[in-house]
Amino acid sequence: MTDPEMGSITLDLAVDATIKMIGDRWLKSDASSEDAKDMAALCDLDELLSEFKDVKSPARKGETTTVNGQEAITLTVKDGKNTYELAVATKGEPYLLKVTSKGGDEPGTLNFSDYDKPVNAKAPADKDVLDLDELGEEG
């Protein structure tokens, strides 16, 4: 990417610098900010999967596989340049276990697990938290 004031930098350098800055810390941000809303959407399965509602391509049934020890069936859906492979549990509840996206602008894999298990979260110590809103004020 190019910035007229900063010159050219590579995305790899920006990613490496971000990883170094975050380290092993938790990230904190105002929940009402747009960035926080985008991040929270990753935790809402219904919202995350809503992008598939308007896909006009039928899902193609694939092979059975195993995802984290659970038997699953694969379904493949094409949407423009994107190809999604979904792994759905075949025993018990038909939970979505994995989504792999190939092609398009954002290839990657999402794994889903621990459905219906309680989350025992506790707030980290202040020294272990990076406040993203404070970073924005500095920049």
C-alpha positions, -999 to 999 in steps of 0.1 A, spaced: 0 0 0 12 36 -6 8 66 16 20 100 1 35 110 35 49 77 45 60 62 12 54 26 3 51 -1 29 41 -37 24 10 -52 40 32 -79 56 51 -52 75 19 -36 88 6 -70 99 39 -79 116 39 -45 134 3 -50 146 10 -85 159 41 -72 178 20 -43 193 -8 -66 204 14 -94 216 -5 -117 241 -28 -89 252 -66 -88 251 -82 -61 229 -107 -36 243 -130 -12 224 -162 8 229 -189 -17 220 -209 10 200 -180 17 176 -184 3 140 -152 -17 143 -165 -33 175 -199 -41 159 -180 -58 130 -160 -78 155 -191 -88 175 -208 -101 144 -182 -129 144 -197 -141 177 -233 -141 164 -237 -173 143 -270 -161 128 -255 -128 117 -223 -145 104 -243 -169 83 -268 -143 70 -245 -136 40 -256 -170 27 -293 -160 26 -291 -145 -9 -269 -171 -25 -287 -184 -55 -264 -214 -60 -276 -248 -47 -254 -265 -22 -237 -297 -35 -234 -326 -11 -199 -339 -8 -180 -365 11 -182 -374 48 -153 -362 69 -143 -357 105 -140 -323 122 -125 -323 157 -135 -359 162 -171 -354 149 -185 -370 118 -197 -344 93 -210 -341 58 -195 -315 35 -217 -291 14 -202 -269 -13 -217 -236 -23 -205 -213 -51 -212 -176 -50 -194 -156 -77 -157 -159 -72 -162 -175 -38 -165 -212 -30 -176 -222 5 -172 -257 19 -194 -262 50 -190 -292 73 -222 -301 92 -224 -326 120 -241 -359 110 -247 -372 145 -268 -354 171 -277 -318 163 -267 -308 127 -244 -281 140 -221 -262 116 -186 -273 125 -164 -256 99 -166 -232 69 -138 -229 45 -138 -201 19 -117 -203 -12 -113 -177 -39 -127 -143 -37 -112 -115 -16 -112 -132 18 -102 -169 18 -100 -186 51 -114 -211 76 -137 -207 105 -141 -236 130 -171 -238 154 -172 -259 185 -185 -262 221 -221 -256 212 -243 -253 243 -213 -253 267 -211 -225 293 -185 -198 289 -167 -191 321 -150 -158 312 -133 -134 336 -119 -100 329 -82 -99 323 -59 -77 344 -55 -41 331 -19 -48 322 -30 -75 298 -55 -53 279 -48 -30 249 -74 -3 246 -80 3 209 -100 35 216 -70 50 234 -48 41 204 -71 59 181 -69 91 202 -31 90 200 -31 87 162 
